[in-house]
């Protein structure tokens, strides 16, 4: 069997690729020194993160020159995300006064940031299609599929240009808004994707398997010129609306980690006819985190989210049960996974300090793709508004600098504050919601931010928080609604629209879903990129398949498996 090696440049979720290959039955070895490149018959370079951080780490580890030599040798190379972008001449990500950040210059073109023209969010995050630019040819062993969805998460891209040298490399293109970009490249021994096959469910696993099993062509077959093809933009981009299954995880009174869900953030059982005296008051147990995650993956969930709502016994890095949950779940699910709870600077009982970056890194190494920051983000924005400048030391800033903004989700827990619509002249008058129809017609309110799971209100509006965390570097917002949580009345469309109009990053709607139709309503009534639910899935009241069916009937883009 050819010797398959994986290159870990020192950041990002590489565990997911390793788990995917194990699932497919392929053996591999990690590159541990520059000398290992010579032992590899095939090489995969995965990565989520920032271009400059990747190039700096490759250089510091002495891996740049061996990687160049490997690419020139004609042996097969598969680059994923950053593993594709480093092949280019340069990137504008973290460019400074000296200009773009240099890459490997295998492909003589540059990586640039997505435009926000048309109001589209950046990062480009979610499931989109990879359209083959040329018909599949004899000897093409890569199973990219037709009309399938793959998972993307990136702010920078290679613009498709039929008249540039990049056209000779372009294997597939993808459209976001009216921008057409290169989603995979292929010439000779080199194949690379902007999307993440290891996070793209069955389609991604098939693609990985086909590349690993493909015969190794002789080096002389490399870099065969191709005729250039022009691909005009489609009328509509293929980005799918995401359905996310969320699990609130905490310890019960016996110390076991369980998935729970409450009404208005209260997760303890209420006394009632269906409960024994001993069960009343206990933490509501709706299942085990890993088994539920696997169930939702099989049902077609586009993402899985774990929110740790238990106070850590010591510190996030010593709270091994949650790290174990992430590690075990990553062996079972092959879609993106977010972990929240305790992502902040912390100190161990023995006095050892850990930064939020270290905490996030531990979860990324175990298989998480994104981390969610809650209360800490509120305090960060309060400090930002007070001082008027960024410190560069907040968790949001440090994590986004190292892993890219797409790795940082901020979870927002706002509550309505009702005011007199005729007399209110306070600081949030420009943010007031004033319904003209429905049961709330004639009322007015603004949304106040809270911390500690909604238990404490802060002097900060939801718009201030959303704009502040976007400035700090967050790449996605998870919008909870304390007023709608557990009601089954549907998502708070006013809240979602208020935030979508204030920021240019993706938004996930949460809280209030009671039926599959509520997902259709939030996607038709707002520009939210995703919608999340928890209790209705856990209790079996609504199935993910039923949600996807309703969305499809409503002419909404859904992931194609």
PLY file of the C-alpha trace (Angstrom):
ply
format ascii 1.0
element vertex 561
property float x
property float y
property float z
element edge 560
property int vertex1
property int vertex2
end_header
0.00 0.00 0.00
1.27 3.53 -0.76
2.50 5.36 2.34
-0.07 8.07 3.17
1.16 10.99 5.28
-0.74 13.92 6.82
0.81 17.33 7.40
-0.21 19.22 10.54
1.10 22.79 10.37
0.27 23.40 14.03
-3.25 24.84 14.12
-6.78 24.00 13.12
-8.94 20.93 13.37
-6.85 18.13 11.90
-8.50 15.46 14.03
-11.54 15.46 11.76
-9.50 14.40 8.74
-7.78 11.69 10.75
-11.16 10.40 11.95
-12.52 10.41 8.40
-9.61 8.34 7.10
-9.98 5.90 9.99
-13.69 5.60 9.21
-12.78 4.75 5.61
-10.24 2.15 6.74
-7.09 3.96 5.55
-3.83 3.92 7.48
-1.70 7.05 7.65
1.27 8.63 9.41
1.72 12.20 10.58
4.62 14.25 9.26
6.75 14.68 12.39
9.96 16.00 10.85
11.21 17.40 7.52
12.70 14.00 6.72
9.25 12.38 6.63
8.37 14.03 3.31
10.76 11.68 1.53
8.89 8.67 2.96
5.46 9.76 1.70
3.87 8.31 -1.43
0.79 10.49 -0.91
0.41 13.63 1.18
-2.65 15.44 2.56
-2.34 18.97 3.96
-5.52 19.86 5.92
-6.17 23.05 7.76
-8.57 25.61 9.12
-6.99 28.90 9.92
-5.27 32.03 8.75
-2.91 32.12 5.75
-0.10 34.03 7.48
-0.29 31.85 10.58
0.04 28.76 8.41
3.00 30.07 6.41
4.76 31.27 9.56
4.33 27.90 11.25
5.55 25.98 8.20
8.61 28.18 8.09
9.35 27.95 11.82
9.05 24.15 11.75
11.40 23.87 8.77
8.67 22.37 6.57
8.48 24.90 3.72
11.37 23.65 1.59
10.54 19.94 2.05
6.93 20.73 1.08
8.10 22.53 -2.07
10.31 19.57 -2.96
7.42 17.16 -2.44
5.10 19.19 -4.68
7.76 19.24 -7.42
8.39 15.49 -7.15
5.16 14.50 -8.91
3.84 12.50 -5.96
0.12 13.01 -5.17
-0.83 15.96 -2.98
-4.26 16.80 -1.55
-4.62 20.24 0.02
-7.69 21.21 2.05
-8.70 24.84 2.70
-5.41 26.42 3.86
-3.73 23.44 2.21
-5.09 24.77 -1.09
-4.52 28.47 -0.46
-0.81 28.11 0.41
-0.24 26.87 -3.16
-0.97 30.39 -4.43
1.54 33.20 -4.90
0.16 35.37 -2.11
-2.84 36.17 0.07
-4.39 39.44 1.20
-5.34 37.85 4.54
-3.43 39.77 7.21
-1.58 41.74 4.53
0.42 44.66 5.99
2.24 47.73 4.76
4.75 45.48 3.01
1.98 43.96 0.91
0.31 40.55 0.60
1.55 37.52 2.54
3.72 35.35 0.21
2.68 31.76 -0.47
4.37 28.84 -2.24
3.80 30.32 -5.74
2.90 26.98 -7.29
-0.17 28.73 -8.72
0.71 32.23 -10.02
-2.36 34.02 -8.67
-3.47 35.68 -5.43
-6.04 34.97 -2.72
-8.34 37.91 -1.91
-11.23 38.64 0.43
-14.84 38.09 -0.60
-16.81 41.17 -1.51
-19.81 42.07 0.67
-21.60 43.46 -2.39
-25.29 42.71 -2.34
-25.26 42.45 1.46
-23.88 38.92 1.55
-22.20 37.77 4.72
-18.50 37.06 5.03
-17.22 34.44 5.88
-18.81 32.27 3.22
-19.99 29.62 5.65
-22.10 26.58 4.94
-23.02 24.06 2.27
-22.57 24.99 -1.37
-22.09 23.14 -4.64
-18.83 22.49 -6.47
-19.52 22.70 -10.20
-17.07 20.76 -12.36
-15.60 23.08 -14.96
-14.78 20.32 -17.44
-16.34 16.93 -18.17
-14.79 14.03 -16.30
-11.98 12.63 -18.42
-10.49 9.16 -18.72
-8.09 8.56 -15.84
-9.78 11.12 -13.60
-10.21 9.09 -10.41
-11.53 11.91 -8.22
-15.17 11.36 -7.26
-16.35 14.95 -6.91
-19.93 13.96 -7.73
-22.57 15.98 -9.52
-24.96 18.45 -7.85
-23.65 17.60 -4.37
-23.09 19.98 -1.47
-19.77 20.44 0.32
-18.97 22.39 3.45
-17.18 25.74 3.07
-15.94 28.10 5.77
-13.65 30.89 4.54
-13.39 34.66 4.12
-10.78 34.66 1.36
-10.97 33.03 -2.07
-9.37 32.69 -5.46
-11.56 34.55 -7.93
-12.40 32.52 -11.02
-11.06 34.23 -14.13
-11.29 32.43 -17.49
-8.52 34.62 -18.88
-5.99 34.09 -16.09
-3.42 31.28 -15.62
-5.66 30.05 -12.78
-8.06 28.70 -15.40
-5.47 26.05 -16.26
-5.73 24.83 -12.67
-9.45 25.22 -12.01
-11.21 21.91 -11.41
-14.48 23.15 -9.91
-16.07 26.53 -9.30
-18.64 27.67 -6.76
-20.89 30.70 -6.68
-21.59 32.88 -3.66
-23.85 35.82 -4.40
-22.68 36.90 -7.84
-19.05 35.96 -7.18
-17.72 32.85 -8.86
-14.63 31.48 -7.14
-12.34 28.48 -7.52
-13.47 25.72 -5.16
-10.91 23.11 -6.23
-7.76 22.94 -8.35
-6.06 20.09 -10.16
-2.96 19.77 -12.29
-0.94 16.58 -12.52
-0.15 15.31 -9.04
-1.79 18.25 -7.23
-5.43 18.29 -6.15
-6.80 20.72 -3.58
-10.18 21.92 -2.36
-11.37 25.13 -0.72
-14.15 23.12 0.92
-13.73 20.54 3.67
-14.44 16.98 2.51
-13.83 15.69 6.04
-16.77 17.83 7.18
-18.98 17.23 4.13
-20.79 14.09 5.23
-21.16 11.15 2.82
-20.18 13.20 -0.25
-16.94 14.29 1.36
-16.08 10.81 2.56
-16.56 9.45 -0.97
-14.26 12.13 -2.36
-11.52 11.40 0.18
-11.80 7.68 -0.41
-11.56 8.05 -4.17
-8.39 10.16 -3.93
-6.66 7.83 -1.47
-7.50 4.75 -3.57
-6.55 6.32 -6.91
-3.43 4.85 -8.56
-0.29 6.96 -8.48
0.38 8.34 -11.96
3.97 8.73 -13.14
5.49 12.19 -12.63
5.73 12.66 -16.38
1.96 13.00 -16.50
2.06 16.21 -14.46
0.99 19.65 -15.62
-0.72 18.78 -18.89
-2.06 22.00 -20.46
-5.85 22.18 -20.74
-8.09 24.19 -22.99
-9.59 27.16 -21.17
-13.26 27.17 -20.33
-15.51 30.10 -19.47
-18.10 29.69 -16.70
-20.62 32.58 -16.44
-22.37 33.20 -13.11
-25.63 31.39 -12.48
-28.77 33.37 -11.72
-28.60 32.27 -8.09
-25.84 30.99 -5.83
-26.11 27.51 -4.35
-25.48 28.26 -0.66
-27.86 26.11 1.38
-29.72 27.18 4.48
-28.33 25.25 7.45
-30.27 23.32 10.08
-28.31 22.94 13.31
-29.01 20.53 16.15
-27.91 21.94 19.49
-27.26 20.10 22.73
-27.09 21.89 26.07
-24.72 19.69 28.07
-24.33 19.77 31.82
-23.71 17.47 34.75
-26.74 16.12 36.54
-26.87 15.73 40.30
-25.06 12.40 40.03
-22.15 13.96 38.12
-22.98 12.47 34.70
-22.93 14.59 31.56
-26.38 14.70 29.97
-28.18 16.67 27.29
-30.82 18.83 28.89
-33.27 21.54 27.90
-35.46 23.85 29.90
-38.05 26.56 29.59
-36.63 30.06 30.00
-33.23 28.49 30.83
-34.58 26.41 33.77
-33.44 22.82 33.18
-34.89 21.16 36.28
-38.01 19.02 36.15
-41.21 20.51 37.51
-43.49 18.61 39.86
-46.40 17.02 38.00
-48.56 13.95 37.63
-46.09 12.24 35.30
-43.13 12.60 37.67
-42.25 10.72 40.79
-41.38 12.73 43.86
-37.71 11.85 43.42
-37.66 13.01 39.77
-39.17 16.42 40.47
-36.41 18.99 40.79
-33.81 16.81 39.05
-31.87 17.99 36.03
-33.89 17.13 32.92
-32.13 14.30 31.09
-32.90 14.04 27.36
-30.07 11.73 26.41
-26.33 11.28 26.11
-24.40 13.89 24.09
-22.47 11.59 21.74
-25.34 9.23 20.92
-27.68 12.14 20.19
-25.05 13.81 18.01
-24.64 10.61 15.98
-28.42 10.34 15.63
-28.71 13.90 14.31
-25.83 13.39 11.89
-27.57 10.36 10.41
-30.83 12.33 10.21
-29.21 15.00 8.06
-28.28 17.80 10.49
-25.99 20.27 8.75
-24.08 21.08 11.93
-23.89 19.93 15.54
-23.50 22.31 18.46
-22.53 21.43 22.05
-23.02 24.15 24.66
-21.56 23.33 28.07
-23.91 25.00 30.54
-22.24 23.53 33.65
-19.72 25.60 35.55
-16.32 23.99 35.16
-15.13 22.11 38.21
-11.60 23.43 37.77
-10.84 24.80 34.32
-11.78 24.01 30.72
-8.45 22.28 30.14
-8.86 20.09 33.22
-12.56 19.44 32.66
-11.82 16.31 30.70
-15.43 15.06 30.29
-16.29 17.83 27.80
-13.07 17.31 25.88
-13.93 13.61 25.82
-17.40 14.37 24.47
-15.89 16.36 21.60
-13.30 13.66 20.91
-15.88 10.87 20.89
-18.39 12.83 18.81
-15.73 13.61 16.20
-15.37 9.87 15.61
-19.07 9.57 14.81
-20.09 12.71 12.94
-18.60 14.25 9.79
-20.28 17.64 9.69
-19.10 20.83 11.43
-19.12 20.87 15.21
-19.22 23.89 17.55
-18.34 23.78 21.24
-19.29 26.51 23.70
-18.82 27.13 27.39
-15.72 28.32 29.23
-13.86 29.62 26.18
-12.00 32.36 28.05
-8.81 33.13 29.93
-8.69 30.91 32.98
-6.44 29.82 35.83
-6.07 26.26 37.10
-6.41 25.53 40.83
-2.61 25.26 41.03
-2.24 28.78 39.64
-1.37 27.83 36.06
-2.85 30.42 33.68
-4.37 29.53 30.29
-5.47 31.91 27.58
-8.73 31.61 25.68
-6.58 30.71 22.68
-5.16 27.69 24.53
-8.63 26.58 25.60
-9.99 26.89 22.07
-6.94 25.09 20.68
-7.58 22.11 22.95
-11.11 21.74 21.57
-9.96 22.21 17.98
-7.40 19.44 18.40
-10.10 17.09 19.67
-12.34 17.70 16.65
-14.27 20.97 17.14
-14.47 23.32 14.16
-15.76 26.43 15.90
-15.89 27.70 19.46
-18.76 29.71 20.89
-18.15 32.61 23.27
-21.00 34.02 25.36
-20.76 36.18 28.46
-17.10 36.97 27.92
-17.98 38.64 24.61
-20.34 41.01 26.41
-17.59 42.10 28.79
-15.16 42.49 25.87
-17.53 44.81 24.00
-18.27 46.82 27.13
-14.52 47.42 27.48
-14.22 48.24 23.77
-16.97 50.87 23.98
-15.47 52.34 27.15
-11.86 52.56 25.93
-12.57 53.10 22.25
-9.81 50.74 21.11
-9.00 47.09 20.73
-6.38 45.45 22.90
-5.67 42.45 20.69
-5.82 40.34 23.85
-9.48 39.32 23.99
-10.35 35.71 23.27
-12.23 36.73 20.12
-9.22 38.59 18.76
-6.61 35.98 19.62
-8.60 33.01 18.31
-9.60 34.74 15.08
-6.01 35.82 14.44
-4.74 32.26 14.81
-7.61 30.25 13.33
-9.52 32.76 11.24
-12.72 34.62 12.10
-14.77 31.65 10.88
-13.66 29.70 13.97
-15.28 32.16 16.41
-19.02 32.16 17.12
-20.51 34.62 19.60
-23.65 33.44 21.37
-25.98 36.34 22.22
-28.72 36.09 24.88
-30.91 39.24 24.65
-34.13 40.05 26.44
-36.87 42.48 25.39
-37.17 45.73 27.33
-40.57 47.31 26.74
-40.83 51.10 26.68
-43.52 53.68 26.04
-43.63 54.05 22.25
-44.77 57.68 22.53
-42.37 59.04 25.13
-39.20 56.92 24.99
-36.17 59.06 24.12
-33.41 56.86 25.49
-30.11 55.76 23.91
-31.70 52.86 22.01
-34.51 54.72 20.27
-32.99 53.94 16.86
-33.16 50.21 17.67
-36.78 50.12 18.82
-39.06 47.46 17.40
-42.53 48.92 16.73
-44.96 46.29 15.34
-47.91 47.68 13.41
-49.82 44.40 13.17
-50.33 41.31 15.29
-50.79 40.89 19.05
-47.91 43.28 19.87
-49.11 46.13 17.64
-48.73 49.48 19.35
-45.96 48.31 21.69
-42.25 49.11 21.48
-39.12 47.48 22.84
-35.36 47.21 22.49
-33.19 44.18 23.18
-30.88 44.19 26.18
-27.90 41.84 26.46
-27.52 39.43 29.35
-24.78 37.22 30.79
-24.66 34.05 32.87
-27.33 32.27 30.87
-29.75 35.18 31.00
-29.58 35.61 34.76
-27.93 39.06 34.71
-28.78 42.01 32.46
-26.06 44.35 31.20
-26.21 48.00 30.03
-25.62 47.00 26.42
-27.99 46.64 23.50
-27.96 43.67 21.15
-26.94 45.90 18.23
-24.00 47.29 20.19
-22.89 43.78 21.03
-23.29 42.44 17.50
-21.33 45.30 15.94
-18.70 45.13 18.67
-17.91 41.44 18.32
-17.83 41.78 14.53
-15.19 44.49 14.98
-13.22 42.26 17.35
-13.14 39.46 14.78
-16.09 37.13 15.36
-17.16 35.25 12.24
-20.69 34.16 13.18
-23.46 35.12 15.60
-25.80 32.70 17.39
-28.93 34.69 18.23
-30.87 33.29 21.17
-34.07 34.84 22.48
-34.82 34.61 26.17
-38.40 35.70 25.48
-39.01 32.94 22.93
-36.97 30.13 24.48
-39.16 27.09 25.11
-42.36 28.75 23.90
-42.75 26.95 20.57
-44.08 30.19 19.05
-41.41 30.41 16.38
-38.18 32.35 16.01
-38.10 36.05 16.89
-37.95 37.45 13.35
-37.73 41.05 14.56
-34.61 40.23 16.56
-32.97 38.33 13.71
-33.68 41.08 11.18
-32.40 43.76 13.56
-29.05 42.01 13.85
-28.77 40.97 10.19
-29.18 44.63 9.22
-26.41 45.64 11.63
-23.62 43.21 10.67
-22.05 41.53 7.65
-21.24 38.16 9.17
-23.43 35.01 9.17
-26.26 34.74 11.68
-27.83 31.64 13.24
-31.41 32.04 14.49
-32.22 30.20 17.71
-34.96 29.86 20.34
-38.68 29.38 19.83
-38.98 26.75 17.09
-42.03 24.56 17.62
-42.65 23.14 14.14
-40.89 22.53 10.85
-42.78 25.47 9.37
-41.04 27.81 11.78
-37.76 27.08 9.96
-39.37 28.00 6.64
-40.69 31.21 8.22
-37.35 32.34 9.58
-35.56 31.72 6.26
-38.27 33.45 4.25
-38.74 36.27 6.74
-35.07 37.04 7.41
-31.66 36.66 5.77
-30.38 34.28 8.45
-27.93 31.75 7.09
-28.89 29.03 9.60
-31.48 28.08 12.21
-30.93 26.05 15.36
-33.18 24.00 17.58
-32.74 21.75 20.57
-35.71 20.59 22.63
-38.07 19.83 19.74
-35.42 17.53 18.26
-34.52 15.90 21.58
-38.15 15.19 22.47
-38.97 13.89 18.99
-41.63 16.54 18.41
-40.05 17.56 15.10
-37.57 15.59 13.00
-34.68 17.05 11.04
-35.92 15.20 7.96
-39.32 16.85 8.31
-37.65 20.26 8.56
-35.63 19.63 5.40
-38.75 18.43 3.56
-40.65 21.56 4.53
-37.74 23.74 3.43
-37.49 21.96 0.09
-41.23 22.36 -0.50
-40.78 26.04 0.31
-38.19 26.35 -2.47
-35.31 26.90 -0.04
-31.82 25.60 -0.83
-30.94 22.58 1.30
-27.82 20.45 1.45
-27.58 17.88 -1.32
-26.12 14.61 -0.10
0 1
1 2
2 3
3 4
4 5
5 6
6 7
7 8
8 9
9 10
10 11
11 12
12 13
13 14
14 15
15 16
16 17
17 18
18 19
19 20
20 21
21 22
22 23
23 24
24 25
25 26
26 27
27 28
28 29
29 30
30 31
31 32
32 33
33 34
34 35
35 36
36 37
37 38
38 39
39 40
40 41
41 42
42 43
43 44
44 45
45 46
46 47
47 48
48 49
49 50
50 51
51 52
52 53
53 54
54 55
55 56
56 57
57 58
58 59
59 60
60 61
61 62
62 63
63 64
64 65
65 66
66 67
67 68
68 69
69 70
70 71
71 72
72 73
73 74
74 75
75 76
76 77
77 78
78 79
79 80
80 81
81 82
82 83
83 84
84 85
85 86
86 87
87 88
88 89
89 90
90 91
91 92
92 93
93 94
94 95
95 96
96 97
97 98
98 99
99 100
100 101
101 102
102 103
103 104
104 105
105 106
106 107
107 108
108 109
109 110
110 111
111 112
112 113
113 114
114 115
115 116
116 117
117 118
118 119
119 120
120 121
121 122
122 123
123 124
124 125
125 126
126 127
127 128
128 129
129 130
130 131
131 132
132 133
133 134
134 135
135 136
136 137
137 138
138 139
139 140
140 141
141 142
142 143
143 144
144 145
145 146
146 147
147 148
148 149
149 150
150 151
151 152
152 153
153 154
154 155
155 156
156 157
157 158
158 159
159 160
160 161
161 162
162 163
163 164
164 165
165 166
166 167
167 168
168 169
169 170
170 171
171 172
172 173
173 174
174 175
175 176
176 177
177 178
178 179
179 180
180 181
181 182
182 183
183 184
184 185
185 186
186 187
187 188
188 189
189 190
190 191
191 192
192 193
193 194
194 195
195 196
196 197
197 198
198 199
199 200
200 201
201 202
202 203
203 204
204 205
205 206
206 207
207 208
208 209
209 210
210 211
211 212
212 213
213 214
214 215
215 216
216 217
217 218
218 219
219 220
220 221
221 222
222 223
223 224
224 225
225 226
226 227
227 228
228 229
229 230
230 231
231 232
232 233
233 234
234 235
235 236
236 237
237 238
238 239
239 240
240 241
241 242
242 243
243 244
244 245
245 246
246 247
247 248
248 249
249 250
250 251
251 252
252 253
253 254
254 255
255 256
256 257
257 258
258 259
259 260
260 261
261 262
262 263
263 264
264 265
265 266
266 267
267 268
268 269
269 270
270 271
271 272
272 273
273 274
274 275
275 276
276 277
277 278
278 279
279 280
280 281
281 282
282 283
283 284
284 285
285 286
286 287
287 288
288 289
289 290
290 291
291 292
292 293
293 294
294 295
295 296
296 297
297 298
298 299
299 300
300 301
301 302
302 303
303 304
304 305
305 306
306 307
307 308
308 309
309 310
310 311
311 312
312 313
313 314
314 315
315 316
316 317
317 318
318 319
319 320
320 321
321 322
322 323
323 324
324 325
325 326
326 327
327 328
328 329
329 330
330 331
331 332
332 333
333 334
334 335
335 336
336 337
337 338
338 339
339 340
340 341
341 342
342 343
343 344
344 345
345 346
346 347
347 348
348 349
349 350
350 351
351 352
352 353
353 354
354 355
355 356
356 357
357 358
358 359
359 360
360 361
361 362
362 363
363 364
364 365
365 366
366 367
367 368
368 369
369 370
370 371
371 372
372 373
373 374
374 375
375 376
376 377
377 378
378 379
379 380
380 381
381 382
382 383
383 384
384 385
385 386
386 387
387 388
388 389
389 390
390 391
391 392
392 393
393 394
394 395
395 396
396 397
397 398
398 399
399 400
400 401
401 402
402 403
403 404
404 405
405 406
406 407
407 408
408 409
409 410
410 411
411 412
412 413
413 414
414 415
415 416
416 417
417 418
418 419
419 420
420 421
421 422
422 423
423 424
424 425
425 426
426 427
427 428
428 429
429 430
430 431
431 432
432 433
433 434
434 435
435 436
436 437
437 438
438 439
439 440
440 441
441 442
442 443
443 444
444 445
445 446
446 447
447 448
448 449
449 450
450 451
451 452
452 453
453 454
454 455
455 456
456 457
457 458
458 459
459 460
460 461
461 462
462 463
463 464
464 465
465 466
466 467
467 468
468 469
469 470
470 471
471 472
472 473
473 474
474 475
475 476
476 477
477 478
478 479
479 480
480 481
481 482
482 483
483 484
484 485
485 486
486 487
487 488
488 489
489 490
490 491
491 492
492 493
493 494
494 495
495 496
496 497
497 498
498 499
499 500
500 501
501 502
502 503
503 504
504 505
505 506
506 507
507 508
508 509
509 510
510 511
511 512
512 513
513 514
514 515
515 516
516 517
517 518
518 519
519 520
520 521
521 522
522 523
523 524
524 525
525 526
526 527
527 528
528 529
529 530
530 531
531 532
532 533
533 534
534 535
535 536
536 537
537 538
538 539
539 540
540 541
541 542
542 543
543 544
544 545
545 546
546 547
547 548
548 549
549 550
550 551
551 552
552 553
553 554
554 555
555 556
556 557
557 558
558 559
559 560
